[in-house]
Amino acid sequence: MLPDANEIRTLLAGSGVAAEVDTVALGTVARVSASDAIDALAAFNAEGYESLVDFDGMDTGEAIELTWRLRSYSMDCEAYLKTTVAYDAEIHSAWNIYASALMPERETAELLGLRLAGHPNPKRLFTTDGIPPLLRKDVPIRSVEEVKNR
């Protein structure tokens, strides 16, 4: 079941968060500024969206788009919260609102070159220091020969 876009808009406005809310094929998507993302997540949590199902990011070629997929079991619905941040930006961790954010935040930050503020363990998961953010479009793809000769 999809939550009503007007209900989501009202929910976020009540928390002082300005949002563009649309219902698309994916579901109900709320877009907020990066500075309002944590407040929006707290508002969703207080409203009964008790589970963070997924958190990920994508390089659009101009910036990094972050997406949180939230689930309310009591209302049997899901909503998406999206924001855009600049390359190499610092994002605030949502682990104290949704504990399930701990690992996906580390993964997303490492692979897209973001910094985590307020995360209890912001260490890299997959690579060592000095490795470029592998999912960014400005990172060159290695050739087969380059990998073989390594």
C-alpha angles and dihedrals in degrees: 000000000000120000115236113263091223091054091052091046090051092046093054095041089054088059093049094254119136111215142171107224124192136166111225134164089278092055137260110340125191117195117201137169116269091248090057098045097095092046089050091050090050090050091051090049092050090049093057104272090132100168134063101207097181144352123194144147139220133200107233093187091254103049143340117278114206122200130193117192110206128193132200112196093184092054093033094228143111133216134187126223117199135184137167125228133183122255113280090012126153116244127194117242119243095200094114090055097038115018090196088071093075100091102029090052091054092047094048094045092050098045095044100037100248129143122231119223118199096009113139094220113018095170122136117269105195111018141032129249113288096038110120120239099278099206096053117107093226092063109094119237113240119240123237090251092051091053093046093049093051 
